[in-house]
Amino acid sequence: MRQGSLAASATALLLALFLLCLAWEWRLAPLRPGGSWLVLKSLPLLAPLRGIAHGRRYTYQWSALLVLAYACEGIVRALTEQGTAGALALAEFVLAAAFFTCAIVFARRTAPSRVAG
């Protein structure tokens, strides 16, 4: 996979994860009917979006660490919740893991020691 397609994939995955978290806690399966304040968990995903879209290596590095929290939440909630919430949690884990993989591969391929040599 080339760097351009890695960047496009990472951007799409990050945006999909943001939209999933937003829709999940707002409408699809909120903790309380009508939505909950847990919808705010989606906001940190907007912080790295611009840097990811522009291929900034440092953003890929720190956002890979950020997304691990979403992967952990997805795994825990997938194992403890039933029905729609469980399926959404599994989707959250898959999106977070896929983004993490893209981010790590991109950061590794753009490392200064690999670019120069």
One Martini backbone bead per residue (centre of mass of N, CA, C, O) as a GRO file, in nm:
protein
  117
    1MET     BB    1   0.096   0.037   0.024
    2ARG     BB    2   0.070   0.355  -0.021
    3GLN     BB    3   0.085   0.661   0.122
    4GLY     BB    4  -0.174   0.779  -0.005
    5SER     BB    5  -0.360   0.536   0.074
    6LEU     BB    6  -0.304   0.548   0.375
    7ALA     BB    7  -0.411   0.835   0.421
    8ALA     BB    8  -0.697   0.783   0.312
    9SER     BB    9  -0.767   0.552   0.504
   10ALA     BB   10  -0.720   0.700   0.771
   11THR     BB   11  -0.925   0.923   0.725
   12ALA     BB   12  -1.175   0.742   0.686
   13LEU     BB   13  -1.154   0.591   0.960
   14LEU     BB   14  -1.169   0.837   1.146
   15LEU     BB   15  -1.441   0.941   1.044
   16ALA     BB   16  -1.601   0.681   1.100
   17LEU     BB   17  -1.548   0.676   1.403
   18PHE     BB   18  -1.679   0.942   1.468
   19LEU     BB   19  -1.965   0.878   1.352
   20LEU     BB   20  -2.018   0.632   1.525
   21CYS     BB   21  -1.997   0.764   1.805
   22LEU     BB   22  -2.214   0.975   1.758
   23ALA     BB   23  -2.454   0.788   1.676
   24TRP     BB   24  -2.455   0.595   1.914
   25GLU     BB   25  -2.497   0.821   2.156
   26TRP     BB   26  -2.748   0.968   2.013
   27ARG     BB   27  -2.934   0.720   1.850
   28LEU     BB   28  -2.881   0.404   1.830
   29ALA     BB   29  -2.738   0.337   2.155
   30PRO     BB   30  -2.797   0.482   2.413
   31LEU     BB   31  -2.790   0.487   2.753
   32ARG     BB   32  -3.015   0.701   2.702
   33PRO     BB   33  -3.291   0.826   2.618
   34GLY     BB   34  -3.204   1.073   2.369
   35GLY     BB   35  -2.927   1.052   2.492
   36SER     BB   36  -2.583   1.137   2.578
   37TRP     BB   37  -2.279   1.260   2.705
   38LEU     BB   38  -2.106   1.039   2.548
   39VAL     BB   39  -2.086   1.196   2.276
   40LEU     BB   40  -1.811   1.346   2.356
   41LYS     BB   41  -1.608   1.112   2.273
   42SER     BB   42  -1.580   1.212   1.964
   43LEU     BB   43  -1.410   1.483   1.970
   44PRO     BB   44  -1.103   1.386   1.979
   45LEU     BB   45  -1.111   1.285   1.671
   46LEU     BB   46  -1.077   1.582   1.544
   47ALA     BB   47  -0.785   1.671   1.610
   48PRO     BB   48  -0.625   1.479   1.380
   49LEU     BB   49  -0.759   1.517   1.097
   50ARG     BB   50  -0.577   1.725   0.949
   51GLY     BB   51  -0.302   1.578   0.981
   52ILE     BB   52  -0.390   1.321   0.839
   53ALA     BB   53  -0.478   1.449   0.564
   54HIS     BB   54  -0.165   1.583   0.540
   55GLY     BB   55   0.063   1.373   0.639
   56ARG     BB   56   0.150   1.392   0.946
   57ARG     BB   57   0.354   1.208   1.131
   58TYR     BB   58   0.302   1.303   1.424
   59THR     BB   59  -0.004   1.257   1.415
   60TYR     BB   60   0.011   0.954   1.372
   61GLN     BB   61   0.149   0.888   1.636
   62TRP     BB   62  -0.059   1.012   1.849
   63SER     BB   63  -0.325   0.887   1.727
   64ALA     BB   64  -0.255   0.592   1.786
   65LEU     BB   65  -0.287   0.633   2.094
   66LEU     BB   66  -0.574   0.746   2.107
   67VAL     BB   67  -0.726   0.495   1.965
   68LEU     BB   68  -0.687   0.284   2.194
   69ALA     BB   69  -0.928   0.371   2.369
   70TYR     BB   70  -1.142   0.279   2.157
   71ALA     BB   71  -1.059  -0.015   2.145
   72CYS     BB   72  -1.110  -0.078   2.442
   73GLU     BB   73  -1.405   0.000   2.452
   74GLY     BB   74  -1.503  -0.191   2.230
   75ILE     BB   75  -1.423  -0.458   2.367
   76VAL     BB   76  -1.573  -0.426   2.634
   77ARG     BB   77  -1.861  -0.369   2.512
   78ALA     BB   78  -1.878  -0.628   2.335
   79LEU     BB   79  -1.862  -0.823   2.598
   80THR     BB   80  -2.116  -0.667   2.772
   81GLU     BB   81  -2.305  -0.628   2.531
   82GLN     BB   82  -2.610  -0.620   2.357
   83GLY     BB   83  -2.685  -0.606   2.043
   84THR     BB   84  -2.640  -0.307   1.911
   85ALA     BB   85  -2.414  -0.220   2.107
   86GLY     BB   86  -2.228  -0.461   2.046
   87ALA     BB   87  -2.195  -0.407   1.741
   88LEU     BB   88  -2.082  -0.117   1.770
   89ALA     BB   89  -1.836  -0.199   1.939
   90LEU     BB   90  -1.708  -0.378   1.724
   91ALA     BB   91  -1.683  -0.154   1.513
   92GLU     BB   92  -1.499   0.025   1.681
   93PHE     BB   93  -1.265  -0.172   1.700
   94VAL     BB   94  -1.212  -0.210   1.398
   95LEU     BB   95  -1.157   0.087   1.328
   96ALA     BB   96  -0.930   0.135   1.534
   97ALA     BB   97  -0.740  -0.092   1.434
   98ALA     BB   98  -0.715   0.007   1.142
   99PHE     BB   99  -0.601   0.284   1.208
  100PHE     BB  100  -0.356   0.194   1.366
  101THR     BB  101  -0.224   0.044   1.134
  102CYS     BB  102  -0.200   0.281   0.936
  103ALA     BB  103  -0.037   0.468   1.125
  104ILE     BB  104   0.209   0.285   1.169
  105VAL     BB  105   0.288   0.241   0.875
  106PHE     BB  106   0.322   0.535   0.801
  107ALA     BB  107   0.535   0.611   1.017
  108ARG     BB  108   0.742   0.400   0.923
  109ARG     BB  109   0.768   0.491   0.614
  110THR     BB  110   0.840   0.809   0.716
  111ALA     BB  111   1.098   0.770   0.828
  112PRO     BB  112   1.398   0.922   0.806
  113SER     BB  113   1.570   0.656   0.766
  114ARG     BB  114   1.385   0.563   0.512
  115VAL     BB  115   1.382   0.811   0.322
  116ALA     BB  116   1.695   0.866   0.278
  117GLY     BB  117   1.776   0.543   0.211
   0.00000   0.00000   0.00000
